[in-house]
Amino acid sequence: MATFNSFSDLERQIMKDMQSAAQRSKDKIEMELFMNVNDYYDGSTPQRYQRTGTLLTSPDSTPVQGSGKHLEFSVYMNDGISYSTGTFSGAQVIDATEYGGARTIGNHGYFKRTEESAQKILDSEFNNI
């Protein structure tokens, strides 16, 4: 067990551990989102259009930021993706593939599944500090 000579040394170590836990959490949640988006394509093949796989480029995240007792990051679907086929914007494609609109075929709800997993990931990483 580590020994600390001052409260500030202990606080620095706790913040370092929290930063590491936040980074691991971000990486795991982002991977979870990517895997869930990848699963969207499993077991289905549209008849009226050819998939480009562009949706797989959408999972993204911000760096872990903050100081003191506040750290934050975001994991999200980047709607700035563009499609060479069809007339939908990236945001419209993400919406349709998440909620099952526009007759999209696939495992809808990938972002919702990721949100449901995020708290478990955070709890797991921060409980190990």
C-alpha positions in Angstrom: 0.0 0.0 0.0 1.3 3.4 -0.9 2.3 5.9 1.8 1.7 9.6 1.3 3.6 12.4 3.1 0.8 15.0 2.7 -2.8 15.3 1.8 -1.8 17.1 -1.4 0.3 14.0 -2.4 -2.7 11.8 -1.7 -5.0 14.1 -3.7 -2.6 14.2 -6.7 -2.6 10.4 -6.7 -6.4 10.1 -6.5 -6.7 12.6 -9.4 -4.2 10.6 -11.5 -6.1 7.4 -10.8 -9.4 9.2 -11.7 -7.9 10.5 -15.0 -6.8 6.9 -15.8 -10.2 5.5 -15.0 -11.9 8.2 -17.1 -9.6 7.4 -20.1 -10.3 3.7 -19.8 -14.0 4.3 -19.5 -14.0 6.6 -22.6 -12.0 4.0 -24.6 -14.4 1.2 -23.6 -17.6 3.1 -24.2 -16.3 4.3 -27.6 -15.4 0.6 -28.5 -18.9 -0.5 -27.3 -20.5 2.1 -29.6 -18.4 1.0 -32.5 -19.3 -2.7 -31.9 -23.0 -1.9 -31.6 -22.9 0.1 -34.8 -21.0 -2.8 -36.5 -23.8 -5.1 -35.2 -26.3 -3.0 -37.0 -25.2 -4.6 -40.2 -25.4 -8.2 -38.9 -27.9 -10.6 -40.5 -29.5 -8.2 -42.9 -29.0 -7.2 -46.5 -31.1 -4.5 -48.1 -32.6 -5.2 -51.5 -33.1 -1.6 -52.7 -29.7 -0.1 -51.9 -26.1 -1.1 -51.5 -24.6 -0.5 -48.1 -21.4 1.6 -48.1 -20.4 1.0 -44.4 -20.0 4.8 -43.9 -22.0 4.6 -40.7 -19.0 2.7 -39.1 -17.0 5.9 -39.4 -19.4 7.9 -37.3 -18.6 6.7 -33.7 -16.4 9.4 -32.2 -15.4 10.9 -28.9 -13.8 14.0 -27.2 -10.7 13.7 -25.2 -11.0 13.4 -21.4 -10.8 17.0 -20.1 -11.0 18.7 -16.7 -9.1 19.4 -13.6 -9.6 19.2 -9.9 -12.6 17.0 -9.1 -14.3 17.3 -12.5 -13.5 15.2 -15.5 -15.6 14.9 -18.7 -15.7 13.3 -22.1 -18.3 12.6 -24.7 -18.9 9.6 -26.9 -21.2 10.3 -29.8 -22.2 9.6 -33.4 -20.6 12.2 -35.6 -23.3 13.4 -37.9 -20.9 15.1 -40.2 -20.4 11.9 -42.2 -21.4 12.2 -45.8 -23.0 9.7 -48.2 -22.4 9.6 -52.0 -25.7 7.7 -52.4 -29.2 8.9 -51.6 -30.3 12.3 -50.3 -30.1 11.8 -46.6 -27.6 13.8 -44.5 -25.4 12.1 -42.0 -27.8 13.1 -39.2 -30.8 11.7 -41.0 -29.0 8.4 -41.7 -28.0 8.1 -38.0 -31.6 8.9 -36.9 -33.1 6.4 -39.4 -30.7 3.6 -38.5 -31.0 4.2 -34.7 -34.8 4.3 -34.7 -35.7 2.2 -37.7 -37.1 4.9 -39.9 -37.0 5.2 -43.7 -37.3 1.4 -44.0 -33.8 0.8 -42.9 -32.9 -2.8 -42.3 -30.6 -3.7 -39.5 -30.2 -4.0 -35.7 -31.6 -0.6 -34.7 -31.0 0.9 -31.3 -27.2 0.8 -31.3 -26.8 4.1 -29.5 -29.4 3.2 -26.9 -27.6 -0.1 -26.2 -24.4 1.8 -25.8 -26.0 4.3 -23.4 -27.3 1.4 -21.3 -23.8 -0.1 -21.1 -22.0 3.2 -20.3 -23.0 3.4 -16.6 -21.8 -0.2 -16.1 -18.5 0.6 -17.7 -18.0 3.8 -15.6 -19.0 1.9 -12.4 -16.5 -0.9 -13.2 -13.6 1.5 -13.9 -14.2 3.9 -11.0 -14.9 1.2 -8.5 -11.3 -0.1 -9.1 -9.7 3.1 -7.9 
